[in-house]
Amino acid sequence: MTRAGLAEQVSRASGVTGREASIIIDTVFEAISGALRSGEEVEIRGFGSFRLRDRRARRTRNPRTGESILIPPKRVAFFRAGRLLRERLDRADQEASPADPDEHRAARDGGGETPTTDG
């Protein structure tokens, strides 16, 4: 889903204009980003929580040249789905479950914490 698609759904559900819905969404995203930048954890009950994690520096190789390079330490945002969201997804997953359990396992995206890095 894109930001525009989200704004359209908010607009339809709340009766505000598309522009107003976009402003609301931008405000929510900015509030979450600002809280993370200041070191706070953001918890949205029933949905999940966002927090920053520190990644330590590490050595790796450039696959093209074989040169050893140091990737500097950085902070990355992590999202952990809340219990209610996981339950909703599990229910939806069970309703749309393919007949072959191996297909189902391969189609599923792993659970738990998911990094949301910007590159």
Secondary structure by P-SEA (a helix, b strand, c coil): ccaaaaaaaaaaaccccaaaaaaaaaaaaaaaaaaaaabbbbbccccbbbbbbbbcbbbbbcccccbbbbbcbbbbbbbbbcaaaaaaaaaaaaaaccccaaaaaaacccccccccccc
